[in-house]
Amino acid sequence: DGGITQSPKYLFRKEGQNVTLSCEQNLNHDAMYWYRQDPGQGLRLIYYSQIVNDFQKGDIAEGYSVSREKKESFPLTVTSAQKNPTAFYLCASSAGDVMRDTQYFGPGTRLTVL
Amino acid sequence: KQEVTQIPAALSVPEGENLVLNCSFTDSAIYNLQWFRQDPGKGLTSLLLIQSSQREQTSGRLNASLDKSSGRSTLYIAASQPGDSATYLCAAPNQAGTALIFGKGTTLSVSS
């Protein structure tokens, strides 16, 4: 059963704490993406990776970090430097670049700062 | 820089009505345009992808069109059902072709 999994579904962070959101895909896709969704603001790109061991900053990368050590995995760390991390985080993947291929999305992780 | 806009932000219709959702974009040198559906608290589900060489795509009761010259795409939903209630988002590639630029979505409510 192919798809994208994200965990956890809900995550609570205390002030000054780093947290890591998991994203795994078994679609054999090369490209993976992280988006942040806030009410009324749509989706905004945090980081993307087009190939293993390579990733690029998106529009709102400050306070976030990623790694791409395996093709199927693209974890996102929300650091204490991110001042307003409460949001819904969505991971996506595509076979190739967005000029040609559809993006497939995971179910999301809702992060709340306590 | 590509910008994507969706108007209206919300739409309510009675069951059975045919409806059109609108999406506009600023850069007509567009490679494709995608429509997604999002249910509350869930991820996005791809509905249709229209390549720039195509004028429209159909899937069941859904039909999406693309007019590059006017910078517009529409999603037509025929014979709407309460199960169609969701937020519909359109998206186009950014100019670098590295990720998608999303509109803010239209939240559709279909009443029975």
Interface residues (C-beta under 8 A of the other chain):
Chain A: I4 Q6 Y33 Y35 G40 Q41 G42 L43 L45 Y48 Q50 Q56 G58 F88 L90 A92 D97 V98 M99 R100 T102 Q103 Y104 F105 G106 P107 G108 R110
Chain B: Y31 N32 Q34 F36 G41 K42 G43 L44 T45 S46 L49 L89 A91 P93 N94 G97 T98 A99 L100 F102 G103 K104 G105
